[in-house]
Amino acid sequence: MRMGHAWLNLREHQDYPPAVQALLGEAVGAVVLLAATLKFNGTLTLQLQGKGLVNLLVAQCTHDFKVRGMARHEAVGDDANFRSLAGDGQIIVTVEASDRASSYQGVVPISGASLAECLEAYFLQSEQLPTRVVLAATAGVVSGMLVQRIPGEGGKQTADPAALESAWMKVDHAMLELTPAALIEDDTEQRLVRMFGDDEVRVFSGQDVSFECRCSRERVANVLRSLGVEEIRSVIAEQGAVTVTCEFCQRPYRFDPIDAEQLFNESAPRGSDSIN
């Protein structure tokens, strides 16, 4: 996967230190890769709940590849690495699907020296599937690759076990040699052909990834209505306007005195009282 515009749009109203921004980018790339391995209708969420400088990180991707993400952190220096950012804690992967049978949650401890290593441990522990993951993020691009050894139909392998093992070892070696820098620099299709061209790689058409947050002016308006007209008027009197910022995308929604009075107009539309 390779993401440019969606990553820039996701961060339009966010201002994270470089190390936190890179970790968030890797997490957003990871949820796209994870969602691509599943057949579901709903939302896949990756949460990093650690005791490091980043105490909460959330990245989400829907079945149709709409992404969003956020992080909460303390002061972070330029030399911060994954272990100092994440600390001790856990990574939670949750699938909320319209079909309850497709919903599940997996939890693994934060381990290794990168988010990619944590995800490899997640697949090995929760699904017993050998997996290699490489993630990379810059200010302009997020890129990632996931290769997985999957069982045959019904859990049975029909090919020669030795040949399968040899094929996996070849793929595994290629992934171990792939650096995040190379993943950022190379075109995705060219990288696939360069790594696996001897095996007659077929590259299928891609799927667009876009940024979409659930917040909206209408949702914020409903939250303000729930506070009551007197509370809103007191804020207006003190600050001249009411501004609510979405926790996920950091987009500000400003309501001036006229906007605020219209909130309580009988003809004003009503809806969800949740911003996100």
Sine and cosine of phi, psi and omega as CSV:
sin_phi,cos_phi,sin_psi,cos_psi,sin_omega,cos_omega
0.00,0.00,0.52,-0.85,0.04,-1.00
-0.58,-0.82,0.77,-0.64,-0.14,-0.99
-0.72,-0.69,0.79,-0.61,0.02,-1.00
-0.87,-0.49,-0.96,0.29,-0.06,-1.00
-0.86,0.50,-0.67,0.74,-0.03,-1.00
-0.88,0.47,-0.62,0.79,0.02,-1.00
-0.92,0.38,-0.68,0.74,0.04,-1.00
-0.91,0.41,-0.66,0.75,0.01,-1.00
-0.91,0.40,-0.61,0.79,0.02,-1.00
-0.86,0.50,-0.59,0.81,-0.09,-1.00
-0.99,-0.13,0.19,0.98,-0.10,-1.00
-0.83,0.56,-0.62,0.78,-0.04,-1.00
-0.94,-0.35,0.20,0.98,-0.03,-1.00
-0.96,-0.28,0.47,-0.88,0.01,-1.00
-0.60,-0.80,1.00,0.05,-0.03,-1.00
-0.98,-0.22,0.46,-0.89,0.17,-0.99
-0.85,0.52,0.47,-0.88,-0.07,-1.00
-0.78,0.62,-0.67,0.74,-0.04,-1.00
-0.92,0.40,-0.64,0.77,0.03,-1.00
-0.93,0.36,-0.67,0.75,0.03,-1.00
-0.86,0.51,-0.68,0.73,0.01,-1.00
-0.90,0.43,-0.67,0.75,0.01,-1.00
-0.91,0.41,-0.66,0.75,0.05,-1.00
-0.89,0.46,-0.66,0.75,0.03,-1.00
-0.87,0.49,-0.69,0.73,0.04,-1.00
-0.89,0.46,-0.64,0.77,0.00,-1.00
-0.91,0.41,-0.66,0.76,0.04,-1.00
-0.91,0.42,-0.66,0.75,0.07,-1.00
-0.88,0.47,-0.62,0.78,-0.01,-1.00
-0.90,0.44,-0.67,0.74,-0.04,-1.00
-0.93,0.36,-0.49,0.87,0.09,-1.00
-0.91,0.41,-0.71,0.70,0.02,-1.00
-0.89,0.45,-0.68,0.74,0.00,-1.00
-0.90,0.43,-0.69,0.72,0.00,-1.00
-0.89,0.46,-0.54,0.84,-0.02,-1.00
-0.94,0.35,-0.32,0.95,0.01,-1.00
-1.00,0.09,-0.12,0.99,-0.12,-0.99
-0.91,-0.42,0.36,-0.93,0.20,-0.98
-0.91,-0.43,0.97,-0.25,-0.05,-1.00
-0.37,-0.93,0.27,-0.96,0.13,-0.99
-0.86,-0.51,0.93,-0.36,-0.05,-1.00
0.37,-0.93,-0.57,-0.82,-0.09,-1.00
-0.75,-0.66,0.71,-0.71,0.11,-0.99
-0.96,-0.28,0.78,-0.63,-0.05,-1.00
-0.84,-0.54,0.74,-0.68,0.13,-0.99
-0.93,-0.38,0.82,-0.57,0.05,-1.00
-0.88,-0.48,0.75,-0.66,0.14,-0.99
-0.96,-0.29,0.94,-0.35,0.01,-1.00
-0.93,-0.38,1.00,-0.05,-0.09,-1.00
-0.88,-0.47,0.01,-1.00,0.01,-1.00
-0.89,-0.45,0.43,0.90,0.04,-1.00
-0.99,-0.15,-0.44,-0.90,-0.02,-1.00
-0.93,0.36,-0.47,0.88,0.13,-0.99
-0.98,-0.20,0.96,-0.29,-0.07,-1.00
-1.00,0.01,-0.23,0.97,0.09,-1.00
-0.40,-0.91,0.75,-0.66,0.10,-1.00
-0.67,-0.74,0.74,-0.67,-0.01,-1.00
-0.76,-0.65,0.76,-0.65,0.10,-1.00
-0.75,-0.66,0.67,-0.74,-0.05,-1.00
-0.75,-0.67,0.55,-0.84,0.08,-1.00
-0.60,-0.80,0.74,-0.68,0.05,-1.00
-1.00,0.05,0.14,-0.99,-0.01,-1.00
-0.89,0.46,-0.42,0.91,0.04,-1.00
-0.98,-0.20,0.40,0.92,0.19,-0.98
0.89,0.45,0.76,0.65,0.21,-0.98
-0.97,-0.26,0.79,-0.61,-0.16,-0.99
-0.87,-0.49,0.39,-0.92,0.18,-0.98
-0.37,-0.93,0.28,-0.96,-0.03,-1.00
-0.18,-0.98,0.36,-0.93,0.02,-1.00
-0.42,-0.91,0.30,-0.95,0.03,-1.00
-0.57,-0.82,0.56,-0.83,0.15,-0.99
-0.91,-0.42,0.71,-0.70,-0.11,-0.99
-0.48,-0.88,0.30,-0.95,0.13,-0.99
-1.00,-0.06,-0.13,-0.99,0.04,-1.00
-0.87,0.49,0.75,-0.66,-0.09,-1.00
-0.81,-0.59,0.79,-0.62,0.04,-1.00
-1.00,0.07,0.18,-0.98,-0.03,-1.00
-0.93,0.37,-0.37,0.93,-0.07,-1.00
-1.00,-0.10,0.19,0.98,-0.03,-1.00
-0.91,0.41,0.70,-0.71,0.06,-1.00
-0.92,-0.38,-0.02,-1.00,-0.08,-1.00
-0.86,0.51,-0.68,0.73,-0.06,-1.00
-0.91,0.41,-0.63,0.77,0.01,-1.00
-0.95,0.30,-0.53,0.85,0.03,-1.00
-0.95,0.31,-0.72,0.69,-0.10,-0.99
-1.00,0.07,-0.64,0.77,-0.07,-1.00
0.89,0.45,-0.41,-0.91,0.07,-1.00
-1.00,0.02,0.58,-0.81,-0.01,-1.00
0.29,-0.96,-0.56,-0.83,-0.06,-1.00
-0.56,-0.83,0.37,-0.93,0.11,-0.99
-0.91,-0.40,0.78,-0.62,-0.05,-1.00
-0.89,-0.45,0.81,-0.59,0.08,-1.00
-0.93,-0.37,0.86,-0.51,-0.05,-1.00
-0.83,-0.55,0.74,-0.67,0.12,-0.99
-0.92,-0.38,0.90,-0.44,0.08,-1.00
-0.97,-0.25,0.97,-0.24,-0.10,-1.00
-0.93,-0.37,0.45,-0.89,0.06,-1.00
-0.89,0.46,-0.52,0.86,0.11,-0.99
-1.00,-0.04,0.93,-0.37,-0.09,-1.00
-0.85,0.53,-0.50,0.87,0.00,-1.00
-0.91,0.41,-0.37,0.93,0.00,-1.00
-1.00,-0.06,-0.04,1.00,-0.02,-1.00
-1.00,0.05,0.61,-0.79,0.07,-1.00
-0.27,-0.96,0.15,-0.99,0.05,-1.00
-0.63,-0.78,0.72,-0.69,0.06,-1.00
-0.84,-0.54,0.63,-0.78,-0.04,-1.00
-0.76,-0.64,0.76,-0.65,0.08,-1.00
-0.71,-0.70,0.51,-0.86,0.07,-1.00
-0.94,0.35,0.48,-0.88,0.10,-1.00
-0.94,0.35,0.85,-0.53,-0.05,-1.00
-0.55,-0.84,0.24,-0.97,0.03,-1.00
0.98,0.20,-0.11,-0.99,-0.11,-0.99
-0.96,-0.28,0.14,0.99,-0.02,-1.00
-0.36,-0.93,0.28,-0.96,0.09,-1.00
-0.90,0.43,-0.59,0.81,0.02,-1.00
-0.86,0.51,-0.68,0.73,0.02,-1.00
-0.91,0.42,-0.59,0.81,0.05,-1.00
-0.89,0.46,-0.65,0.76,-0.01,-1.00
-0.94,0.34,-0.59,0.81,0.07,-1.00
-0.88,0.48,-0.66,0.75,0.05,-1.00
-0.91,0.41,-0.60,0.80,0.02,-1.00
-0.87,0.50,-0.75,0.66,-0.02,-1.00
-0.91,0.42,-0.63,0.77,-0.03,-1.00
-0.93,0.37,-0.62,0.79,-0.05,-1.00
-0.99,0.17,-0.70,0.72,-0.12,-0.99
-1.00,0.06,-0.51,0.86,-0.08,-1.00
-0.81,-0.59,0.00,1.00,0.00,-1.00
0.80,0.59,0.65,0.76,0.00,-1.00
-0.90,-0.44,0.90,-0.43,0.09,-1.00
-0.85,0.52,0.79,-0.61,-0.12,-0.99
-0.61,-0.79,0.61,-0.79,0.14,-0.99
-0.86,-0.50,0.72,-0.70,-0.02,-1.00
-0.76,-0.65,0.72,-0.69,0.14,-0.99
-0.80,-0.60,0.78,-0.63,-0.02,-1.00
-0.79,-0.61,0.54,-0.84,0.04,-1.00
-0.47,-0.88,0.58,-0.82,0.01,-1.00
-0.54,-0.84,0.73,-0.68,0.16,-0.99
-0.85,-0.52,-0.07,-1.00,0.01,-1.00
-0.90,0.43,-0.44,0.90,-0.08,-1.00
-0.94,-0.34,-0.33,0.95,-0.12,-0.99
-0.63,-0.77,0.63,-0.78,0.20,-0.98
-0.87,-0.48,0.74,-0.68,0.00,-1.00
-0.65,-0.76,0.46,-0.89,0.00,-1.00
-0.31,-0.95,0.39,-0.92,0.07,-1.00
-0.63,-0.77,0.69,-0.72,0.04,-1.00
-0.78,-0.63,0.81,-0.59,0.07,-1.00
-0.83,-0.56,0.72,-0.69,-0.14,-0.99
-0.68,-0.73,0.65,-0.76,0.10,-1.00
-1.00,-0.04,0.93,-0.37,-0.10,-1.00
-0.96,-0.28,0.47,-0.88,0.02,-1.00
-0.96,0.30,0.33,-0.94,0.05,-1.00
-0.96,0.28,0.00,-1.00,-0.02,-1.00
-0.86,0.51,0.77,-0.64,-0.03,-1.00
0.95,0.32,0.26,0.96,0.01,-1.00
0.99,0.17,0.14,0.99,-0.06,-1.00
-0.93,-0.36,0.64,-0.77,0.06,-1.00
-1.00,-0.09,0.78,-0.63,-0.03,-1.00
-0.99,-0.13,-0.30,0.95,-0.01,-1.00
-1.00,0.06,0.13,-0.99,0.01,-1.00
-0.90,0.43,0.83,-0.56,-0.04,-1.00
-0.83,0.56,-0.63,0.78,-0.01,-1.00
-0.91,0.41,-0.64,0.77,0.02,-1.00
-0.92,0.40,-0.64,0.77,0.03,-1.00
-0.90,0.43,-0.67,0.74,0.00,-1.00
-0.90,0.43,-0.66,0.76,0.02,-1.00
-0.90,0.44,-0.66,0.75,0.00,-1.00
-0.90,0.43,-0.68,0.74,0.00,-1.00
-0.92,0.40,-0.64,0.77,0.01,-1.00
-0.89,0.46,-0.60,0.80,0.03,-1.00
-0.91,0.41,-0.71,0.70,0.02,-1.00
-0.91,0.42,-0.69,0.73,-0.02,-1.00
-0.87,0.50,-0.68,0.74,0.01,-1.00
-0.90,0.44,-0.67,0.74,0.01,-1.00
-0.89,0.46,-0.62,0.78,0.01,-1.00
-0.94,0.34,-0.60,0.80,0.01,-1.00
-0.91,0.40,-0.47,0.88,0.02,-1.00
-1.00,0.09,-0.23,0.97,-0.04,-1.00
-0.98,0.20,0.86,-0.51,0.00,-1.00
-0.99,-0.10,0.45,-0.90,0.08,-1.00
-0.83,0.56,-0.62,0.79,0.00,-1.00
-0.88,0.47,-0.68,0.74,0.02,-1.00
-0.91,0.41,-0.58,0.81,0.00,-1.00
-0.90,0.43,-0.58,0.81,0.02,-1.00
-0.96,0.29,-0.65,0.76,-0.12,-0.99
-0.97,0.26,-0.56,0.83,-0.14,-0.99
-1.00,0.05,0.50,-0.86,0.21,-0.98
-0.92,0.38,0.64,-0.76,-0.10,-0.99
-0.85,0.53,-0.75,0.66,-0.04,-1.00
-0.91,0.42,-0.65,0.76,0.03,-1.00
-0.89,0.46,-0.62,0.78,0.02,-1.00
-0.89,0.45,-0.68,0.73,0.00,-1.00
-0.88,0.47,-0.70,0.71,0.00,-1.00
-0.92,0.39,-0.64,0.77,-0.02,-1.00
-0.91,0.42,-0.62,0.78,-0.05,-1.00
-0.99,0.16,-0.60,0.80,-0.16,-0.99
-0.78,-0.62,0.32,0.95,-0.07,-1.00
-0.87,0.49,-0.49,0.87,0.00,-1.00
-0.91,0.41,-0.29,0.96,-0.04,-1.00
-0.98,-0.22,0.39,0.92,0.06,-1.00
0.81,0.59,0.86,0.51,-0.01,-1.00
-0.90,0.45,0.69,-0.72,0.14,-0.99
-0.94,-0.35,0.84,-0.55,0.00,-1.00
-0.98,-0.22,0.88,-0.47,-0.03,-1.00
-1.00,0.03,0.25,-0.97,0.01,-1.00
-0.89,0.45,0.53,-0.85,-0.08,-1.00
-1.00,0.05,0.07,-1.00,0.03,-1.00
-0.85,-0.53,0.79,-0.61,0.01,-1.00
-0.91,0.41,0.62,-0.79,0.11,-0.99
-0.92,-0.39,0.71,-0.71,-0.01,-1.00
-0.69,-0.72,0.40,-0.91,0.08,-1.00
-1.00,0.04,0.71,-0.71,0.10,-0.99
-0.44,-0.90,0.87,-0.49,0.09,-1.00
-0.99,-0.16,0.44,-0.90,-0.03,-1.00
-0.99,0.14,-0.15,0.99,-0.01,-1.00
-0.94,0.34,0.39,-0.92,0.07,-1.00
-0.32,-0.95,0.28,-0.96,0.03,-1.00
-0.88,0.47,-0.59,0.81,0.01,-1.00
-0.91,0.41,-0.67,0.75,0.02,-1.00
-0.90,0.43,-0.68,0.74,0.03,-1.00
-0.89,0.45,-0.64,0.77,0.02,-1.00
-0.86,0.51,-0.65,0.76,0.01,-1.00
-0.92,0.39,-0.56,0.83,0.06,-1.00
-0.90,0.43,-0.68,0.73,0.00,-1.00
-0.90,0.43,-0.63,0.78,0.05,-1.00
-0.87,0.50,-0.60,0.80,-0.02,-1.00
-0.91,0.41,-0.35,0.94,0.02,-1.00
-0.98,0.19,-0.37,0.93,0.03,-1.00
0.99,-0.13,0.49,-0.87,-0.09,-1.00
-0.90,0.44,-0.62,0.78,-0.05,-1.00
-0.92,0.39,-0.64,0.77,0.02,-1.00
-0.90,0.44,-0.69,0.73,-0.02,-1.00
-0.92,0.40,-0.65,0.76,0.01,-1.00
-0.91,0.42,-0.57,0.82,0.02,-1.00
-0.92,0.39,-0.61,0.79,0.06,-1.00
-0.91,0.40,-0.68,0.74,0.03,-1.00
-0.87,0.49,-0.69,0.73,-0.01,-1.00
-0.90,0.45,-0.56,0.83,-0.06,-1.00
-0.99,0.10,-0.66,0.76,-0.15,-0.99
-0.91,-0.42,-0.18,0.98,0.01,-1.00
1.00,0.07,-0.26,0.97,0.02,-1.00
-0.25,-0.97,0.28,-0.96,0.09,-1.00
-0.93,-0.38,0.82,-0.58,0.03,-1.00
-0.84,-0.54,0.80,-0.60,0.03,-1.00
-0.87,-0.49,0.75,-0.66,-0.02,-1.00
-0.93,-0.36,0.77,-0.64,0.03,-1.00
-0.91,0.41,0.76,-0.65,-0.02,-1.00
-0.92,0.40,-0.51,0.86,-0.06,-1.00
-0.98,0.21,-0.82,0.57,-0.13,-0.99
-0.97,-0.24,-0.11,0.99,0.02,-1.00
0.91,0.41,0.32,0.95,0.06,-1.00
-0.97,0.25,0.77,-0.64,0.01,-1.00
-1.00,0.03,0.63,-0.77,0.09,-1.00
-0.87,-0.49,0.89,-0.46,-0.08,-1.00
-0.95,-0.31,0.74,-0.68,0.05,-1.00
-0.86,-0.51,0.90,-0.43,0.04,-1.00
-0.99,0.14,0.02,-1.00,-0.05,-1.00
-0.83,0.56,-0.63,0.78,0.01,-1.00
-0.93,0.38,-0.70,0.71,0.04,-1.00
-0.85,0.53,-0.67,0.74,-0.06,-1.00
-0.90,0.43,-0.67,0.75,0.01,-1.00
-0.92,0.40,-0.58,0.81,0.00,-1.00
-0.93,0.38,-0.35,0.94,0.04,-1.00
-0.85,0.52,-0.54,0.84,-0.12,-0.99
-0.97,-0.23,0.24,0.97,0.13,-0.99
-0.94,0.35,0.69,-0.73,-0.05,-1.00
-0.86,0.52,-0.46,0.89,-0.05,-1.00
-1.00,0.05,-0.06,1.00,-0.03,-1.00
-0.92,0.38,0.66,-0.75,-0.02,-1.00
-0.92,0.38,0.51,-0.86,0.02,-1.00
-0.89,-0.45,0.41,-0.91,0.02,-1.00
-0.21,-0.98,-0.54,-0.84,-0.03,-1.00
-0.90,0.43,0.59,-0.80,0.03,-1.00
-0.99,-0.15,0.37,0.93,0.04,-1.00
-0.93,-0.38,0.72,-0.70,0.01,-1.00
-0.94,0.33,-0.67,0.74,-0.12,-0.99
-0.98,-0.22,0.00,0.00,0.00,0.00
